[in-house]
Each structure stands twice: as C-alpha cells, then as structure tokens.
C-alpha cells in the first residue's frame, strides 16, 4: 500500500494501481537523484539562496512557468475567475485548467505550499 495525504485525509492505494499525474507514474520518477534534489531545495535557508540555486539549475523561462503555475493555484484558491487569472498572470486557459485539475486531483502539493505560505505571511 502507498499512503497519500489529500485535503486532511489519508488515502491508501494499492501499489498495483499507480496514480498518474501529468502523464507520469509518480513512483517511477522518485529515486535517489530526485530525493537529493528535493533535499537540496529544502536545505536552502534564504530567498537569495533560492534565487541563486534556481538560476543555476533552470532557465528563466522554466522558473517563470513554475512561478506562474503557483500564482494560478493561489488565485484559483482565492476564487478568481479564469478570465481574471489569465489577465493578471498571462497564463493560458489550458494552464489554468491543468493547475485546477492538480488542485482537485493532484498529490496535494499546491495545498500544502499555499497553506504554509499563508501561515508565514500572517
């Protein structure tokens, strides 16, 4: 059994039934390299450290795309319309739809990050 947490609920899924997110089976991308990469991100202590790290590992376009998706998720949670989100972020309706799908059926990562960010900002 694999344990997933979603919206304050714990879900157990049999390993024979992999979950598909964005076309990949989530288990197939988790390995030592991915673990090290995420641990490196978690080890960054300042905003400046994050800027430096991501500047070295990704293109400006890739970083902007990730930041845009996060902003779309935040705005969807706040109740903005697709049109408002599109106008404010420049995201396509396809991107907004994709983010919305992950908010509802994804691994819960947006929810966790948004909740923690909101707690820090208060």
Order of alpha helices (4+ residues) and beta strands (2+ residues): beta-beta-beta-beta-alpha-alpha-alpha-alpha-alpha-alpha-alpha
